Amino acid sequence: MLPSRTDFLIVGAGFAGLTLAERLCSAGFHCTLVDRRSHIGGNSHDEYDAHGVLIHSYGPHYFRTNSPQILEYLGRFTQWRPHVYKVQSWTDGRYWSFPVNLKTFEQLVGHRASEEEFAAWLEAERIPIDMPRNSEEVILSQMGRRLYELFFRGYTRKQWKLDPSELDASVCGRIPIRTDRNDAYLKEQFQCLPAEGYHVLFDNMKAACGERLSLVLGVDYRDLKDSVPHRHLFFTGAIDEFYKYRFGPLPYRSLRFEREYFSAGQLRERLPVSGKAGFWQPELQVNYPNDFEFTRIVEMKHATGQVCAGSTIVREYPADWELGQDPYYPVPSRESRALYERYRALADGEKDVTFLGRLGTYKYYNMDQVVAQALKVAEDTLAAHQPLI
Ligand SMILES: Cc1cc2nc3c(=O)[nH]c(=O)nc-3n(C[C@H](O)[C@H](O)[C@H](O)COP(=O)(O)OP(=O)(O)OC[C@H]3O[C@@H](n4cnc5c(N)ncnc54)[C@H](O)[C@@H]3O)c2cc1C
């Protein structure tokens, strides 16, 4: 049932909306949180599939952060399961250690090598570019054309339907390169998953809001905004949609996921390939830069630590985005940033609406960054408002 009034109307029950709701409800405000999906958690939602395997519904979500504060805040709602995320790349008919490290180099040259040898090789391969202006230049200046063609160019073209030379330097700049044997996929200090899954973390955040939260699921905010009087609106959906695409739609990339379950018997037959009993592939994620139409296959069981006989893999196919579909990735290019700036100028003029979250600010934010942003918005809101009801 809809409340007759509320202090704050929050659109979107992802990390941004839930963090804001929890902070504001805990401070004595009444919040109405609306999401058009049938569940909370936004894109970070996870669930058990028909075979009882815990999977991430909208693509794998590797929690990582350098912020002890964010870890502590979310740690109020979950235990953590530390995990170092591991990735391999499948190209030229074999698995490669990835991101590029000394083991990758040894696979490339076919003999054991030292860090010095690899560093010298890289130095010779690198194309000197003082100020890389795009993703192609970033990779060429770090490791040269051979590794760029082997691991990056095809993947990026599939993912974004743009050549790396057309993409912001930040896109490929996120991937580390190391001359030692460290093959951890990510650089952040804390890498972990909610021990019982994201859905339990989100349920606990919701529970912490108590009775001051009215949660409305399966409803678009446009269908209730006029029936719930509110003091302020927080919008974590897409900013261009909010303004009815006045300047045209912002570009997004979409995704299609294909799940496949394998029984214990099938996994046993697969052992020569996976090298790990009970798994379909050798690591959590395998990238396919140059083969097939999908970009990667993820086998979440590697990271969740779930003990179950079978396993589910998810193939991820990048897709064009059309109005009405879920927008997944804001496209990080100069043109899209310029278009976003026009919407942001409108947003800056709003007194009663605040935009936040990945879609509200059209930023390629990770979960911890979104939580940090929502905590800051909550702090500012608490400084400016007193609870009325
Ligand atoms: C495939 C993929 C993989 C990712 N992997 C990682 C990762 O490994 N690590 C990491 O840290 N981050 C990852 N992310 C980023 C992560 O998903 C985001 O940081 C996080 O979900 C942002 O939370 P949010 O609340 O801003 O948005 P969302 O989670 O997108 O939530 C927004 C919610 O708003 C709702 N909504 C929108 N418009 C309306 C409306 N008009 N009415 C009602 N409801 C509405 C939507 O239904 C949605 O539930 C990944 C993202 C994707 C797409």
The ligand as an SDF file (V2000), in Angstrom:
LIG
                    3D

 53 58  0  0  0  0  0  0  0  0999 V2000
   27.4570   -6.3450  -16.1390 C   0  0  0  0  0  0  0  0  0  0  0  0
   27.9220   -5.4810  -14.9910 C   0  0  0  0  0  0  0  0  0  0  0  0
   28.9550   -5.9140  -14.2020 C   0  0  0  0  0  0  0  0  0  0  0  0
   29.3770   -5.1320  -13.1360 C   0  0  0  0  0  0  0  0  0  0  0  0
   30.3960   -5.5950  -12.3640 N   0  0  0  0  0  0  0  0  0  0  0  0
   30.7920   -4.9000  -11.2880 C   0  0  0  0  0  0  0  0  0  0  0  0
   31.8260   -5.4030  -10.4420 C   0  0  0  0  0  0  0  0  0  0  0  0
   32.3940   -6.4700  -10.6960 O   0  0  0  0  0  0  0  0  0  0  0  0
   32.1840   -4.6580   -9.3660 N   0  0  0  0  0  0  0  0  0  0  0  0
   31.5820   -3.4580   -9.0640 C   0  0  0  0  0  0  0  0  0  0  0  0
   31.9240   -2.8460   -8.0380 O   0  0  0  0  0  0  0  0  0  0  0  0
   30.5990   -2.9620   -9.8500 N   0  0  0  0  0  0  0  0  0  0  0  0
   30.1920   -3.6510  -10.9550 C   0  0  0  0  0  0  0  0  0  0  0  0
   29.1870   -3.1680  -11.7560 N   0  0  0  0  0  0  0  0  0  0  0  0
   28.5970   -1.8690  -11.4140 C   0  0  0  0  0  0  0  0  0  0  0  0
   27.4300   -2.0090  -10.4440 C   0  0  0  0  0  0  0  0  0  0  0  0
   26.3960   -2.7340  -11.0740 O   0  0  0  0  0  0  0  0  0  0  0  0
   26.9650   -0.6150  -10.0880 C   0  0  0  0  0  0  0  0  0  0  0  0
   27.9980    0.1200   -9.4590 O   0  0  0  0  0  0  0  0  0  0  0  0
   25.7780   -0.6230   -9.1400 C   0  0  0  0  0  0  0  0  0  0  0  0
   24.7850   -1.5370   -9.5380 O   0  0  0  0  0  0  0  0  0  0  0  0
   25.1960    0.7700   -9.1360 C   0  0  0  0  0  0  0  0  0  0  0  0
   24.1170    0.8270   -8.2510 O   0  0  0  0  0  0  0  0  0  0  0  0
   22.9820    1.8750   -8.5310 P   0  0  0  0  0  0  0  0  0  0  0  0
   22.0880    1.8260   -7.3530 O   0  0  0  0  0  0  0  0  0  0  0  0
   23.5590    3.1820   -8.9240 O   0  0  0  0  0  0  0  0  0  0  0  0
   22.2300    1.3740   -9.8630 O   0  0  0  0  0  0  0  0  0  0  0  0
   21.4450    0.0640  -10.2350 P   0  0  0  0  0  0  0  0  0  0  0  0
   21.9730   -1.1260   -9.5230 O   0  0  0  0  0  0  0  0  0  0  0  0
   21.4060    0.0390  -11.7180 O   0  0  0  0  0  0  0  0  0  0  0  0
   19.9800    0.3430   -9.6830 O   0  0  0  0  0  0  0  0  0  0  0  0
   19.1150    1.2910  -10.2570 C   0  0  0  0  0  0  0  0  0  0  0  0
   17.6980    0.7970  -10.0560 C   0  0  0  0  0  0  0  0  0  0  0  0
   16.7970    1.8330  -10.4630 O   0  0  0  0  0  0  0  0  0  0  0  0
   15.6540    1.2410  -10.9890 C   0  0  0  0  0  0  0  0  0  0  0  0
   14.9610    2.2330  -11.8280 N   0  0  0  0  0  0  0  0  0  0  0  0
   15.4640    2.9510  -12.8410 C   0  0  0  0  0  0  0  0  0  0  0  0
   14.5380    3.7730  -13.3630 N   0  0  0  0  0  0  0  0  0  0  0  0
   13.4020    3.5800  -12.6410 C   0  0  0  0  0  0  0  0  0  0  0  0
   12.0850    4.1410  -12.6870 C   0  0  0  0  0  0  0  0  0  0  0  0
   11.7510    5.0730  -13.6030 N   0  0  0  0  0  0  0  0  0  0  0  0
   11.1590    3.6990  -11.8020 N   0  0  0  0  0  0  0  0  0  0  0  0
   11.4880    2.7420  -10.8970 C   0  0  0  0  0  0  0  0  0  0  0  0
   12.7150    2.1780  -10.7990 N   0  0  0  0  0  0  0  0  0  0  0  0
   13.6600    2.5940  -11.6570 C   0  0  0  0  0  0  0  0  0  0  0  0
   16.2050    0.0680  -11.7790 C   0  0  0  0  0  0  0  0  0  0  0  0
   15.1970   -0.9250  -11.9640 O   0  0  0  0  0  0  0  0  0  0  0  0
   17.3570   -0.4150  -10.8930 C   0  0  0  0  0  0  0  0  0  0  0  0
   16.9580   -1.4890  -10.0610 O   0  0  0  0  0  0  0  0  0  0  0  0
   28.7730   -3.8870  -12.8560 C   0  0  0  0  0  0  0  0  0  0  0  0
   27.7300   -3.4470  -13.6690 C   0  0  0  0  0  0  0  0  0  0  0  0
   27.3070   -4.2230  -14.7390 C   0  0  0  0  0  0  0  0  0  0  0  0
   26.1910   -3.7330  -15.6090 C   0  0  0  0  0  0  0  0  0  0  0  0
  1  2  1  0
  2  3  1  0
  2 52  2  0
  3  4  2  0
  4  5  1  0
  4 50  1  0
  5  6  2  0
  6  7  1  0
  6 13  1  0
  7  8  2  0
  7  9  1  0
  9 10  1  0
 10 11  2  0
 10 12  1  0
 12 13  2  0
 13 14  1  0
 14 15  1  0
 14 50  1  0
 15 16  1  0
 16 17  1  0
 16 18  1  0
 18 19  1  0
 18 20  1  0
 20 21  1  0
 20 22  1  0
 22 23  1  0
 23 24  1  0
 24 25  2  0
 24 26  1  0
 24 27  1  0
 27 28  1  0
 28 29  2  0
 28 30  1  0
 28 31  1  0
 31 32  1  0
 32 33  1  0
 33 34  1  0
 33 48  1  0
 34 35  1  0
 35 36  1  0
 35 46  1  0
 36 37  1  0
 36 45  1  0
 37 38  2  0
 38 39  1  0
 39 40  1  0
 39 45  2  0
 40 41  1  0
 40 42  2  0
 42 43  1  0
 43 44  2  0
 44 45  1  0
 46 47  1  0
 46 48  1  0
 48 49  1  0
 50 51  2  0
 51 52  1  0
 52 53  1  0
M  END
$$$$
